[in-house]
Amino acid sequence: MKLDSPITEIKGIGAKTEKLMNRIGVYTVWDILLHYPRDYVRFLEPVACGEIQKEGIYAVSGKITAAPILKKTSRMEIVQTRIGNAREGLDLVWFHMPYIRSQLKPGETYVFYGKVKQKGSHFCIDQPQIYTMEQYQAKMETLQPVYALTEGLSNQLMIKTVKGALEQLSLTYEHLPAYIRKKRQLGEYNFALRQIHFPDNMEQLAFARRRLVYDEFFFFILQMQIQKEKKVALSNDFPIHTETVIPYILAHLPYRLTKAQKKCFDEIAADMKKGTAMQRLIQGDVGSGKTIVAFLAMALMGENGYQSAMMAPTEVLARQHYENFLQMCTQFELDRKIVLLTGSLTAREKREAQEALQMYPDAMIIGTQALIQEKAVYQNLGLVITDEQHRFGVRQRETFAEKGKNPHILVMSATPIPRTLAIIIYGDMDISVIDEVPAKRLPIKNCVVGTSYRKTAYEFIRKEIEAGHQAYVICPFVEESEELEGENVIDYTDKLKKYFKGSFSVECLNGKMKPAEKNRIMEEFSQNKIQVLVSTTVVEVGVDVGNATVMMIENAERFGLAQLHQLRGRVGRGDAQSYCIMVDNAQSKASKQRLEILNKSNNGFFIASEDLKLRGPGDFFGIRQSGDLLFSLADIYQDANVLKEAAEDVKELLEREDLLEEKEHQILKMMVEGYGEKRMNL
């Protein structure tokens, strides 16, 4: 079996399972090995039935006193038994598993692992895992992987498949130079790959993860630097000769630009007048007003007879930008064609938009990934603007740029990356920072609370909605997990619908929905047809809803502070006072300390730097906090030191004179044979 062998070559994977694997991006043996766990379970100390006080994940020890009962219905076979006594007992139920009846022997003590639920006056576990006391003691020494799944795939099947791949596969190529591994004390690649899936202990997991994180950073920076060296300074084929439109727009804006916005635009305008094409990153905190700066840049290009195009991360946001740009062009008396190009347009609308790209040499074009498709042919594209929240890799960004002849490139990012890290990641770009929030924006009021505050929070949401506003509720999971504790959008939506009893519309949004359904939900929320949107972090780059004033985040301790700050930035976009309620389910000293940083500050750059100080080398559980770049494991915040090391080593590698002549060959060999584009996410 080879790395590029189809997933069906692994024992137990048939056509039906293959289709399910394809839905999570797994097609080959290589893909399954690179489908890293999203979390790990530490097996809990077993408890007796009488110690269960509330719902949650438990390991419960108990003796089987009577033979389990097998019930047969027309649809399934059900095995039932009970441990404990009549007053303090636990019901155990298995569906479609009749063999369990013979597996459990009366008089024997077992450990049952699973999610305890309360049904009426008693507790029960559906489909618990079964262990002897000896087996469970051995399990407690290990960390069990938890994978991202889709409906129809179980975590146990994923574990079995990954084990099958590792057992049948010969060793993969060690692609890092030996001197780098020795210098940075990095583990061997094959060892790291096995340990990231099935770690022997916490120390080995941290060791393995560090190696794989280093790889992601190293090859990302290496590829970026090689491209940078190959590029000569591109000539400015779209120079600015006149800019009378800018003073007019600034004079008629209903507000004043902040000093930071003005400085940022001045830097962009200066770039456009130089002899070489612009390559600039706008780094602006949430709500800092990057969009108006982008509009000014596009208006300036149009005045000089050039096209400009801006790519938004979602169709709803693209349409929102389109409508706002139409309104501003009317307001500022700009005779400019505004073109919208997205995937959901009808065939006729797409054809008309594509024709407009040829007919209007000074058009302002807004869209999604449809902007870089083959049929999108531009006549005079002088400026491309991408939102790095688009999860764009280096190559996609270049594909967009290649739609024009040496166009100016502007990248916008709302992630507050400390400047030292931004210089490494965006090494080929000049950086502008917008670190002020427009004066009309009221600071968001924050509070960190425990789960007992939920009812108070719900009533506060009710009050805001009755005042005409809207609310977000964020959960870490799409659906219930047997392995991890935390709120999920599906059950939470039902809970809120029952609580509010139809007083207003409550709907859910998550990344597993089809694009058309996601767009419909976001569109209806933006139109206030939905008052409460229960969502995963997919709303982080969703749509601007100025009417939303409440952001409630469940299991806030599971998110990185930078991501919490991004989520919080979904509210506070209008003139009304906005609020962020962070529910800390852990209530640990560490989580309180971290969340208190967010509670006290609305400054993303301060939050990011403080979070860096708190994080240790093994602190990587929970949801990753930086999603701008498509790293599988690496996080630019918690892995900042590894990022700096990788940048230093890439620089040293490229400066070694004995490698200069064959540099291109070596790097291609490492990328294709050793590391591969799949791992680079480019």
N, C-alpha and C positions, 0 to 999 in steps of 0.2 A: 504494500500500500504506500502511495506517495502523497505528498502534501496537497497536490492538486487533484487527487482522486475524488470522485463524487462521494458525497456523504453516505450514499447507499452501500458503499463498500465496508462500512462499519457494521458489525454484526447487530442485527435487531432493527435496522433502519429500512423500512419498506417504503413503497410509493406514497402511502398516506402520511407517514411521519415525515418523509422528505418534503412534502408540500408545506407542512407546518414549520419545519426548519427553515424553509425558504422565506417564510413570512418574517423571521427574525434576522434575515440576512445571512443564513448559513446554507451554503451550497456545496462546499468542499470540506475535506478533512482539515485543511488549514483554517477555514472559517470557524469550525467548532473549537479549535484550540485557541483562537483569538477572541472567542466569545467569553471574555473573562467574567468571573462572578461579580455581581453587583454588591454583594455583601457576604458576610459569614455568620454562621450561628455557633455560639458557644453553648454546648449542652448544659442545661441547668441542673442544680442539685435536686434529686428527687424529693418530693413532698408527699405527705399522707393526704388522704381525701379531706380530712378535717381541717387542713391548712389552707384549702382553697376558699378565698373570700370574695373574689371577683373574676370576671372573664379575663382571659389572657392565655399566653403559651406556657404550658407546664410540663414537667416530667413527674408523673404520679406513680408511686409504687403501691402495689396492692396484691392481695392473694385472690386467686380465682377459687371461689367456694363451691360453685356449681357449674355443671357443663353449660357452655354457651348455647343459646337457642337459635335455631335456624328457621327463619320465616320465608316463605315463598309467595311472591305475588305474580301477577301476569307479566310484570315488567322487569322484576329483579329478585335476587335472593339477598336477604338481610340477616346478618349475624349480630346478636345482641347478648351482652352480659353486663354484670355490675360488680364493682369492687367496693369495699367498705361495708357499712351497715345501713339500715333503713334511715337513720338520722343523718349520718355523715357518709354519703356514698357518692359514687360517680358512675353514670351510665356510659357504656362503650358501645359504639355502633359501627359496623362495616358494611358497605354496600358493594354488591357484585364480587364478594370475596368469600365464597362458601368454605374454602379450605381453612379459613381462620378457626373454624369450629374445632377441627382436629388438632390444630397447632397449640391451642390453649388447654392446659391440663389442670383439672381441679386439684387444689392443694398446693400448686406452685405459685411462687411470687414473681411478678413481672414488673417492668417499668413501661408505662404507656406515655408516649410523647405526642403532643398535639395541641390544638387550640381548644381551650375549655370555653363552652358557651352555657349560658343559663337559659333553661327552658322551663318556664313556670317557676316552681319552687326548688328545682333540682338542677345540678350541673351535669353536663355530658360532653364527650368528645366524639366527633365523627371521624372515621378513618384514622385512628391513632396508629403511630408506629409502635411496634412491639419489640421489646428487648428483654433478655434475661438480665439479672443483676450484674453478672460478669460482663456481658456485652455492653451494658450501659456504662459501666465504670471505664471501659476502654474508650467509648465514645467521648466521655467527658474530657479526655486528654487531647482531643482533636478539635479542629475548626471545620465546620461543614459548609461547603459553598452554596450560595443561593444565586440562581441565575435569572436574568430577565427572560420572561416567557411570553407565550401567546396562548390563547384559548386552545385547549387540546393537548398542550405540552405540559408535562409535570416536571417538577424539580428533580425527582428521582430518575426520570428518563434522561434528563440532561446529564446528571452525574454519571449514569451508566454509559452514555454515549461518549462523554469526554474520556472516561476510563478506558473504553474500548479503543478510542483513537490513540491514546498514549501507549497502550499495551501492544497494538499492532504496528505502530510506526517506528521506523528506525530513527536514530538521532538526527536532528536537523543541524544545519550549518551554523557554526559559531562565527558570527560576522564582525565582532568587535576586535580591533587590534589588541594583542596580548598586553602591550605596554600600558594601554588605557585601562584595561581591566585591573591590572596590578596597581596602577597609580590610584585608581578610585575605589579599590577593594570591592569590585563587582563580581557577583557570582557567575558561574557558567550558564549560558543561555538555556540549555535543555533542563538543567536543574531548576532554574527560575520558572520555566514554563510549567513544570510539574508542580512546583510548590505553590504557584499562584492559584492553581485549581484545588489542590489537596495538600494544604500546608500541614507540616508535622506539629507546628506550634506557632505562637504569635511572632517569635523572633525570626523564624524561617520565613514566615509570610512577609514581614517587613523587609527582610533581606532580598527576597525574590522580587517583590514589588519595586524596590529601589532600582534593581537591574533593568526591569522592563520599562520603568518610567524614564530612566537614563536613555535607553534605546530610542524611545519616542522623541524625546527632546533632541538627542544627538543627530538623528537622521533628518528630522524636520529642519534644524538649523543648517546642517550640512547641505541639504538640497537647496535651501534658500540662498546660502552663500555662493554655491556654484552658479546658480542662476544669476545672481548679482554680478559675479565676476565675468560671466559670459556677456552680460549686457554692456554695451557701450552707452555713454550718456546720450539718450535719444533726443533728437532735435525737436524743438517746439514747432510743430506744424500748424498749431492753432493759436497764434499770438493774439494778445488783446491790444486793440488799437484805440478803442473808445469805451468809456464806461459812464456815460451820462445817466443810464438807467438806475444805477445804484444810489446816487444822491436823491433821486426822485422817490425811490421806494423807501429809503430810510426816513425821508421827510414826511411820508404819508403813512408810515406804520402806526398803529394805534398804541404802540409802546416803544420804549427806547431799548436798543440792544444793550446788553451788559458789556462792560469793558472787555471781558474775556471773549464774548462773541465777536465784538468789533476787531479785536486783535487777531483772532482766528481767521476772520474773513480777509483782513488786510494781508495776512501771510499767504492765503490762497491766491489773492489777486496779484501779489508780487511774484509768486511762482509762475502764474500764467503769462507774465510779461518777460520771463527769462528766456534764454536761448535754448533751454532744455525742457522736456516735458515734466510736469509735476507728478510727484509720487508722495502723497501726504496722508497721514492718519489724523483724523479729528477724534481726540479722546475726550468725551464729555460725560459727566455724571448724568444719571437719570433725571429727566426734566430740565436739563440745562439749556435746551434750545438749539440742538444741532440741525434740526430740519430747516429752520429759517436760513441758517448759514448755507445749507445745501441749495436752497431755492435761490438765494442771491448769486451763488456760483453759476447755477444753471441759467439764470436770467442774464448774467454777464456774457456767458457763452452765446446765448441766443442773439443778443444785441450785436455781437461781432460776426453773426452769420453761421454759427456752428451748432450742431446738434449736441444734446447732453442726455444721458440716461441714468436713472437711479433705480436700483434694485431693492425692493422691500422684502422682508422675511416671510410675509404672509400675503395672501390675495386680498384679505380684508384691509390690511394696512396699506397695500398698494392702491386700492380703490379710494381709501381715505385720503392719502397723499394726492391722488389725482383730483379729487373733488376740491381739496384745499388749494391746490395749485390753480385750478380753474377760477376759483373765487378770487385768489390773489391777483391773477392776471387781469381780471375784470376791475378789481379795486385799484390797481396801479396802472391801468390803461395800457397793458402790454398786448400788442397784437402778435400773439404767439400761439402756435398749434401745440396743444397738449395731447399726447398719445398715451393710451393705456393698453398694455399688452400682458395678459395673464393666461394661465392654462384653462380657466373656466369660461372664457369667452366662447361664443358660438363660432362655427367655422367661418361664417360671413364676417363677424366682428374681427376675428383674427386676420382674415384676408385684408380687410379695410385698414387695420392697424399696420400691417406689414407694408401695404401700399403707401401709407402715410410716411413711413420711414424713408421712402424713396422720393416722395413728392415735396417734403418740407425740410430744407437743408438747415433750418434753425429751430427745429422742433425740440420741445422738452418732453422726454419719454420716461414713463414710469411703468414698472412691472415687477414680475417675479422671475423665476428661472426661465420663463418663456423668452426673456430678453437674450439669452445666449443660445437658443435653439437654432438649428441650421437655417430655418426659413426666415429668421430675423436678419435681414440684410440692411445695413445702414448706409446712407449716402455720404454723410459728413460728420461722423461721430467724433467730437473733440473732447468730451469729458465723460468718464464713467464713474459712478458713485456706487459703492457697495456697502452694505451694512454687515459688519463682521459678525453680528449676531446671527447672520444667515448661516452660520456654521460652514462658512466657505473655506475650502482648502486653497492652498497657493495656486494650484493648477486651474481651479474653476475661476479664480479671480483673473488669472492671465487669459483664460478663454474669453471672458467678457472684454478685457482690454483689446484682444486681438480682433474684435468686431470693428475696430477703427484703426486708422493708421497713426500709431504712436499717440493715442489720446492721453490727456491728463487723467491721472488716477487719484481718486479721493476715497478713503475708507473711513467709515464711521464706526466707533465702538463705544458702547455705554458701560463697558466693564472697567471699573476703576483700577487699572493695573499700575502699580508703582513704577515710576519712570525708569528705574534701573532694569526692570524686567521688560518693559515695553520696548526699550532700545534693542534688547536681544531678540524679542519675538518679531518686531517689525523693523529689523535691521536695515532693510532696503528702503525705508521711508522716513521722511521728515515728520516730526510730531507736533501737533498743535493741541493744547489742552484748554477745554472750557470748564473751569472750576467754580463758576458762579451759577446761581439759580436766578431766573428772572424775578424782579422785585415783586411782581403781583402774586407770585406763588406763596401761599402760606405754608410754613413748615409743618410736616406731618406730625401729629401727636402719636406717640408710641406707648405701648404698655406690654409687659411680659407677665403672663398669668399662668396659673395651674389649671388643670382640667375642671376643677370645681367652679370655675368662672364661666363655663360654657353658656349656661342659661342666661346669665347677665349679658354675655356677648350677643346672644341671639336676640334678646330684647332691645339691645342697642342697635343692632342691624334693622330690626323692625321699625324703630323710631326714625332712623335715617331714610328708610324706604318710604315711610309715610310722609317724610318731608320732601319726597320727590327724587331721592338719590338711589344709588345702586351699590352692590357689594360683591366682592370676590371672597371665596373661601378656598384655600389651597390645601390639598392633601398630598402626602408623599407617594401614595400608591394608586394605581388604576382600579384594582380589585383586591379582594381579600387574599391575604397570603397565609399559608399554613406555617411558613418558616419565620416570618418577620411580623413584629407588632407595629401597628401604625394605622392611621385612618386611611380609608380608600374612597375615591370619588363616587363610586357606584352606591355603596351602602350609605355614605354620608348624604348624598342627594336625597335618597329615600327618607333618611332621618329628618332632614330639614323640611321636606315636603309634608311629612306628618306633623312636625312641630308647628309650621306656619299655616297648616290646614287650608291651603288654597288661597290664602290672603293675597299672594302675589306669585309670580312665576319663578320657579327654581329649576335650573337645568344643569347638566354636567358636561364637561369638556375634557377630553384626554387624547394623548398622542396615538392611541390605537384606532381612533375613529377614522373613517375615510375622509380624504381632503374636503370633499363637497359637504359632508356633514359638519366638519369642523368650521368651515367657512360660514355655513348657515347659522350655527350657534353663535359665532362671534359677531356676525352681522346683526342678528336679532338682539344681542346684548348691547351692541353699539347704538341700536335704535331704541333702547329701553323697553323692548318687548319682553326681555328677561331681566328680572330685578336682582336675582342672586345667581351668580355663576360659580358652581363648585368645580374645581379644576386641578389638574396636576400643574407642573411648572411650565406647561406648554404656553400659558398666557404670558410668560416672561417676554416673549417677542410677538405678542398677538396683535393688539389693536389699542389705540388711544381712546379711552372713554372718559372724557372730562367730567361726566356726571357721576362716576364711581367715587365714593368717599370712604369706603371701608374695605380694608384688606385684613382678613382673618386667616392666619397660617397655623394649621394643626401640625403637631410634631415638629415644631420649629427647631428643636435640638438636632434633627436629622439633616438640616440644610447647612451649607457653608454660609458664613455671614455675607459674603459678596453676593450670593444668590438671593438671600433674604432681602438684601438691599435692592436688588433688581426687581424682585417681586413687589416690594413696597412701592417702588416707583411707578407701578400701574395706577396708583391713586395719587391724588394731589395735583392732577393735571388741569383742573378747573380753578375757579375762583373760590369755591367753598372749602371750608376746613375739612381736612381728611384725617383718617385714623388708621393705625396699623396695630392689630391685636395679635401677638405671638403667643401661642399656647405651648408651654414647655411641659411635655409629658414626662420627661425624665426627672425633672426637679433635682438634678444632681448639682453639686458645687461647681463642677466644670462647666456644665451647660448654662447655669445661671451667670457665671462669670463672662462667658462668651456673649450671651444674648444681651447682657447689660451694656456692652459696647454699642450695640445697635439701638438699644433703648435710649441711650444718651446722645446719639449723634445721627444726623441725616447726611453727613459728608462721606461719600463713598470712598474717597482716597484715604481719609483718616481711618475708616472702618477696615479697609483692606490692609493697611500697615499695622493696625493693632491686632488683627486676626493672625497676621504672619508671626507676631511675637508670641502668641499663645500656643501655636500648633507645634506639636512634637513630631519626631520621625515616624511614629507608629500611629499617628492620629489621622486615619484615612477612612474610617467607617462612615456610612451614611451617604447622602447624596452629594455628588461633586459640585463644587461651587462655581467653577468657571467653565462655561460651555462654548465660548467663542471659537476655539480651535478644536478641530476634530481629533483630539487625543482619546485613546481608549481608556487609559489609566491615569495618565499624568494630569496634574492640576497645578496651574501656574502659581497658585498661592501656597498651598501646603508643600509643594515640591520646589519652591523657589531656589533653594541651595543647589539642588540637582540641576536645575535649569542653568544656573550660573556656571557650574562645573562643565556641563556639556558644551556651553558656548566657548569656554576657555579651550577645551580640548579640540573642538572643531577649528578654532583659529590656529592652534598649534599644528594640527594635521595639515592644514592648507599652507602653512608657512614652511613646512619641511622641504628644503630644496630638492632632496633626492626623490620627492614624490611629484614635483611640479609637472614634469613632462607627461607622466602617465596618470595624472590626477583624474582626468575625465574617465579613463578606462577603469580605474580602481573604484571610483564612486559608483559607476554604472553596475560594476560587478557586485559590489556590496548591496546595492539597492535591489537588483533583480534576483541574484542568486541567494543572497544572504538575508536581507531584510524584507524587501518586496514592497510594492506599492500598497498592498492591502493593509500592511501594518502601519504605513505612513499616513493612511487616510487622506491621500492627496487627490 
